[in-house]
Amino acid sequence: MSEGELLQIKNSRKLKITEAEYFEIIRKKTATLISCCIPAVQNLLECQITSFNQMKQFGELLGIGISDKDDLLIIKLIA
């Protein structure tokens, strides 16, 4: 997550970043956090529904979706 935050700070003065740069930032921030939390909760609850890797991937995709939605709301507010 720290890498993602540093990458975001580095790019904060750029008016335009590439799609790849954007997804790298959110993948290293919110997506990383959620992808670690979901399997941890699954382990605590002793769920055997899916594998650890599947839950980690689900968490990463969920984190990307949350970041996208948040960024779109911010853009809408300042536009």
Backbone as CSV, one residue per row, in Angstrom:
resi,resn,N_x,N_y,N_z,CA_x,CA_y,CA_z,C_x,C_y,C_z
1,MET,0.825,-1.186,0.000,0.000,0.000,0.000,0.868,1.248,0.000
2,SER,1.986,1.188,0.681,2.886,2.346,0.712,3.413,2.662,-0.676
3,GLU,3.731,1.611,-1.442,4.194,1.827,-2.816,3.139,2.553,-3.634
4,GLY,1.889,2.152,-3.479,0.801,2.800,-4.207,0.641,4.254,-3.820
5,GLU,0.761,4.531,-2.534,0.648,5.914,-2.064,1.786,6.769,-2.611
6,LEU,3.002,6.243,-2.580,4.150,6.977,-3.126,4.002,7.202,-4.633
7,LEU,3.497,6.199,-5.330,3.268,6.342,-6.775,2.219,7.411,-7.045
8,GLN,1.176,7.455,-6.229,0.145,8.470,-6.394,0.716,9.870,-6.137
9,ILE,1.512,10.010,-5.106,2.130,11.305,-4.808,3.032,11.734,-5.961
10,LYS,3.809,10.793,-6.474,4.708,11.085,-7.596,3.936,11.597,-8.811
11,ASN,2.764,11.031,-9.057,1.966,11.401,-10.230,0.957,12.503,-9.953
12,SER,0.904,13.025,-8.729,-0.140,13.978,-8.367,-0.052,15.302,-9.127
13,ARG,1.100,15.663,-9.582,1.251,16.927,-10.306,1.023,16.787,-11.812
14,LYS,0.933,15.536,-12.265,0.673,15.309,-13.685,-0.816,15.525,-13.962
15,LEU,-1.110,16.265,-15.001,-2.515,16.489,-15.346,-3.143,15.248,-15.958
16,LYS,-2.332,14.457,-16.614,-2.850,13.240,-17.238,-1.924,12.088,-16.898
17,ILE,-2.527,10.993,-16.475,-1.761,9.769,-16.305,-2.383,8.721,-17.209
18,THR,-1.611,7.724,-17.553,-2.126,6.683,-18.433,-3.061,5.759,-17.655
19,GLU,-3.838,5.016,-18.392,-4.739,4.043,-17.769,-3.930,3.014,-16.987
20,ALA,-2.806,2.604,-17.532,-1.950,1.628,-16.859,-1.425,2.192,-15.541
21,GLU,-1.018,3.466,-15.529,-0.535,4.103,-14.298,-1.658,4.183,-13.253
22,TYR,-2.855,4.553,-13.703,-4.007,4.647,-12.808,-4.291,3.302,-12.137
23,PHE,-4.356,2.237,-12.943,-4.664,0.924,-12.383,-3.530,0.393,-11.518
24,GLU,-2.298,0.761,-11.814,-1.186,0.360,-10.960,-1.326,1.005,-9.575
25,ILE,-1.714,2.280,-9.561,-1.892,2.981,-8.287,-2.997,2.336,-7.464
26,ILE,-4.172,2.139,-8.059,-5.285,1.593,-7.261,-5.063,0.122,-6.921
27,ARG,-4.341,-0.598,-7.771,-4.056,-1.995,-7.458,-3.124,-2.085,-6.246
28,LYS,-2.212,-1.122,-6.122,-1.266,-1.143,-5.014,-1.825,-0.496,-3.741
29,LYS,-3.000,0.105,-3.809,-3.575,0.746,-2.621,-4.805,-0.028,-2.155
30,THR,-5.972,0.409,-2.508,-7.216,-0.196,-2.016,-7.326,-1.668,-2.372
31,ALA,-6.952,-2.017,-3.595,-7.074,-3.413,-4.016,-6.187,-4.329,-3.177
32,THR,-4.996,-3.873,-2.836,-4.096,-4.664,-1.999,-4.679,-4.850,-0.603
33,LEU,-5.196,-3.789,-0.043,-5.787,-3.863,1.293,-6.924,-4.879,1.330
34,ILE,-7.849,-4.754,0.413,-9.020,-5.641,0.429,-8.641,-7.067,0.061
35,SER,-7.684,-7.226,-0.863,-7.289,-8.584,-1.252,-6.616,-9.328,-0.106
36,CYS,-6.076,-8.604,0.856,-5.493,-9.247,2.047,-6.550,-9.491,3.125
37,CYS,-7.510,-8.593,3.226,-8.519,-8.694,4.284,-9.507,-9.827,4.055
38,ILE,-9.963,-9.996,2.843,-11.009,-10.994,2.575,-10.537,-12.414,2.907
39,PRO,-9.369,-12.860,2.436,-8.944,-14.212,2.830,-8.693,-14.340,4.334
40,ALA,-8.270,-13.256,4.976,-8.054,-13.297,6.427,-9.368,-13.540,7.151
41,VAL,-10.417,-12.853,6.734,-11.738,-13.059,7.339,-12.233,-14.469,7.035
42,GLN,-12.022,-14.906,5.800,-12.417,-16.261,5.421,-11.728,-17.278,6.343
43,ASN,-10.457,-17.053,6.613,-9.707,-17.951,7.491,-10.242,-17.899,8.916
44,LEU,-10.530,-16.697,9.422,-11.060,-16.562,10.783,-12.406,-17.262,10.939
45,LEU,-13.217,-17.182,9.896,-14.539,-17.803,9.957,-14.503,-19.278,9.577
46,GLU,-13.312,-19.748,9.219,-13.102,-21.134,8.821,-14.027,-21.541,7.669
47,CYS,-14.168,-20.637,6.695,-14.983,-20.911,5.514,-14.199,-21.797,4.550
48,GLN,-14.860,-22.750,3.989,-14.233,-23.622,3.004,-14.893,-23.468,1.632
49,ILE,-15.509,-22.303,1.390,-16.274,-22.085,0.169,-15.381,-22.092,-1.070
50,THR,-14.318,-21.321,-1.036,-13.412,-21.242,-2.175,-11.980,-21.210,-1.673
51,SER,-11.071,-21.286,-2.609,-9.663,-21.288,-2.224,-9.185,-19.898,-1.826
52,PHE,-8.074,-19.872,-1.117,-7.446,-18.619,-0.686,-7.155,-17.723,-1.883
53,ASN,-6.589,-18.286,-2.956,-6.230,-17.483,-4.133,-7.448,-16.883,-4.819
54,GLN,-8.546,-17.629,-4.853,-9.769,-17.101,-5.454,-10.306,-15.929,-4.635
55,MET,-10.274,-16.058,-3.321,-10.759,-14.979,-2.467,-9.844,-13.762,-2.560
56,LYS,-8.541,-13.990,-2.656,-7.601,-12.891,-2.801,-7.850,-12.149,-4.121
57,GLN,-8.085,-12.895,-5.196,-8.383,-12.276,-6.490,-9.702,-11.511,-6.430
58,PHE,-10.712,-12.091,-5.783,-11.989,-11.399,-5.612,-11.779,-10.087,-4.863
59,GLY,-10.987,-10.119,-3.797,-10.703,-8.915,-3.025,-10.014,-7.848,-3.848
60,GLU,-9.081,-8.260,-4.703,-8.393,-7.285,-5.562,-9.372,-6.637,-6.536
61,LEU,-10.213,-7.442,-7.154,-11.198,-6.890,-8.098,-12.207,-5.993,-7.388
62,LEU,-12.614,-6.381,-6.190,-13.525,-5.557,-5.396,-12.859,-4.226,-5.051
63,GLY,-11.605,-4.264,-4.667,-10.863,-3.040,-4.354,-10.734,-2.108,-5.546
64,ILE,-10.502,-2.678,-6.723,-10.428,-1.862,-7.942,-11.775,-1.212,-8.203
65,GLY,-12.849,-1.971,-8.047,-14.186,-1.420,-8.258,-14.517,-0.307,-7.276
66,ILE,-14.156,-0.494,-6.019,-14.405,0.536,-5.003,-13.630,1.804,-5.330
67,SER,-12.370,1.659,-5.723,-11.543,2.831,-6.075,-12.102,3.561,-7.281
68,ASP,-12.498,2.799,-8.295,-13.078,3.422,-9.494,-14.319,4.223,-9.146
69,LYS,-15.218,3.624,-8.383,-16.462,4.289,-7.998,-16.164,5.563,-7.210
70,ASP,-15.240,5.482,-6.272,-14.855,6.640,-5.467,-14.285,7.742,-6.342
71,ASP,-13.401,7.380,-7.267,-12.803,8.385,-8.150,-13.841,9.039,-9.056
72,LEU,-14.800,8.255,-9.529,-15.855,8.819,-10.370,-16.735,9.791,-9.584
73,LEU,-17.004,9.484,-8.329,-17.806,10.394,-7.497,-17.054,11.712,-7.263
74,ILE,-15.754,11.618,-7.043,-14.948,12.826,-6.838,-14.947,13.681,-8.101
75,ILE,-14.760,13.042,-9.247,-14.769,13.783,-10.525,-16.110,14.463,-10.727
76,LYS,-17.186,13.775,-10.409,-18.531,14.337,-10.560,-18.724,15.559,-9.654
77,LEU,-18.166,15.488,-8.441,-18.310,16.610,-7.502,-17.534,17.850,-7.951
78,ILE,-16.379,17.676,-8.557,-15.582,18.845,-8.936,-15.861,19.309,-10.346
79,ALA,-16.637,18.556,-11.097,-16.940,18.963,-12.484,-18.085,19.943,-12.523
